[in-house]
Amino acid sequence: HDSSVCDTGKGKSKSSIRKVTYGFHLVEGKQGHAMEDYHAAEFKQVDGYEVGLFAIFDGHSGQDVASYLRNHLFDNILHEPDFWTDTMSAIRRTYHRTDRKILKRKANDVRRRGGSTAVTVILINGEKLVVANIGDSRAVICEEGVARQLSVDHEPLKERHVIESKGGFVTNEIGNVPRVDGQLAMSRSFGDRTLKEHISSDPDVVIEDIDEDAEFIILASDGLWKVMSNQEAVDTIKDIKDAQRAAMELIEEALPRKSKDDISCIVVRLH
C-alpha cells in the first residue's frame, strides 16, 4: 500500500508488579491532507509511582489542537493537586481547563478552526487503570479473549437532545454521517471554537483495577474503528506477543478494508 508510515515504536515498564510492554504504529490516511493523528506513549516516575501514559489524539481541520494536547494534556493532569486523592474530578477539571487554554490560544488565530478527540489511559504501578475520553477515539481491553470497551463514543445522534437544548442541530446530509451543525461528526471535542456553544469538552472517566485475566489494551483513532469491531480488533492480535507488531498488524488489517482516514494505534500488553 502507498500510505506513508508516520511513526512506530515500542517500550516497556521497569518497576511495576507486572511487566507491561507497549507498541504504537501510525499511518497517514489517503485524504490528501497532512497527518492529524498524534499519540503519547511512555512510562515515567511520578510521586513514587510508576505511571504509564498512553493517548490517541485525532485532530480535525488541522493538526494544531491534537499537537497541543500531546504536548500538554498529561502534564496538566499529573500537576493537578488532587490527582491522587480525587482522580476523577482532577481529570475532568483538567480536560475543561486545557480546552479553555486551547480556545484562548486560538482566539487570536484568524482560522479559529480545528479540534481534536482524546482518549487517555493512565496505568498506575501496572495495577490501576484510569481511562478518560472525548470524541470517538476508543480504548478497548481484552480479558480472556473477550473485548470490552473502556471509553464512550460521543456521537451526535446519541447526544442530540443536549445539542438541541443548547441551540444546535444535528444533520446527516454529508455522506450520511450525523454531524453537529452540519459540520462535526462528534458531540464532544477539544477546540472547535465556532461550535463550542453546542458541544462539550466533558470527558467520560472510568477507574478500575486490572484483573488477572486482563491481557492487553488497544487505543486507536476512528480510522481503525470505522472498519473493525472491538472483537475483530482483539481477535486480530490476541496471539501476537510483541506489542509493536500487534499495533502494525491492526493497521495492516484496517487498510484493505478501505479505511481512508489517518490510523493511529497503541497496544499495551499487560503480561
Beta strands, then each sheet from edge to edge (+ up, - down):
strand 1: 5-12
strand 2: 20-27
strand 3: 37-46
strand 4: 49-60
strand 5: 115-116
strand 6: 118-124
strand 7: 128-134
strand 8: 138-143
strand 9: 146-149
strand 10: 170-171
strand 11: 179-180
strand 12: 190-191
strand 13: 204-209
strand 14: 214-220
strand 15: 263-270
sheet 1: 1+ 2- 15+ 14- 8+ 9-
sheet 2: 3+ 4- 5+ 12-
sheet 3: 3+ 4- 6+ 7- 13+
sheet 4: 10+ 11-
end
